[in-house]
Amino acid sequence: MDVIKFVLLIYSWVGVGVLLLFLGRIAYFYEKTSGQITGYQFLVLPVLLLAGGVIVYLRYGREFTGYAAGDLLLFSGGALLVFLGLRLQDFMTGERR
């Protein structure tokens, strides 16, 4: 049963990684075509924080919550990702400068 849980965990986080890759490519494309600086390079920070949180949980074999360091990494990565995503949305839907 632990093997199935491990495989599903890896599978779901690979999906999250693919979505983050798409977001980064959208930000890169928008920066190159519009001339506005989107800061797509900063998307590496939430990727690293989320990956760190996943590694902590994979290393210690716990459930998805309950380990403070992993929770802090996942929260920080998620909060930063929300901020950067909303910032990108504002660039893409707001007035041109």
BELHU-V328335 format. One record per residue. N is the residue number from 1. PHI is phi in whole degrees, 0 to 359 (none if undefined). Layout:
n=N phi=PHI
n=N phi=PHI
This chain:
n=1 phi=none
n=2 phi=294
n=3 phi=294
n=4 phi=296
n=5 phi=298
n=6 phi=296
n=7 phi=295
n=8 phi=295
n=9 phi=296
n=10 phi=298
n=11 phi=300
n=12 phi=292
n=13 phi=285
n=14 phi=295
n=15 phi=299
n=16 phi=297
n=17 phi=298
n=18 phi=295
n=19 phi=296
n=20 phi=295
n=21 phi=297
n=22 phi=299
n=23 phi=299
n=24 phi=296
n=25 phi=291
n=26 phi=296
n=27 phi=297
n=28 phi=297
n=29 phi=299
n=30 phi=295
n=31 phi=296
n=32 phi=289
n=33 phi=273
n=34 phi=264
n=35 phi=86
n=36 phi=276
n=37 phi=276
n=38 phi=265
n=39 phi=72
n=40 phi=299
n=41 phi=295
n=42 phi=289
n=43 phi=293
n=44 phi=293
n=45 phi=298
n=46 phi=295
n=47 phi=298
n=48 phi=295
n=49 phi=295
n=50 phi=294
n=51 phi=296
n=52 phi=297
n=53 phi=296
n=54 phi=295
n=55 phi=297
n=56 phi=300
n=57 phi=290
n=58 phi=291
n=59 phi=291
n=60 phi=267
n=61 phi=62
n=62 phi=270
n=63 phi=292
n=64 phi=290
n=65 phi=228
n=66 phi=113
n=67 phi=243
n=68 phi=301
n=69 phi=296
n=70 phi=295
n=71 phi=298
n=72 phi=295
n=73 phi=296
n=74 phi=295
n=75 phi=295
n=76 phi=298
n=77 phi=297
n=78 phi=293
n=79 phi=295
n=80 phi=294
n=81 phi=294
n=82 phi=298
n=83 phi=300
n=84 phi=292
n=85 phi=293
n=86 phi=293
n=87 phi=296
n=88 phi=296
n=89 phi=299
n=90 phi=297
n=91 phi=299
n=92 phi=283
n=93 phi=251
n=94 phi=276
n=95 phi=290
n=96 phi=283
n=97 phi=260
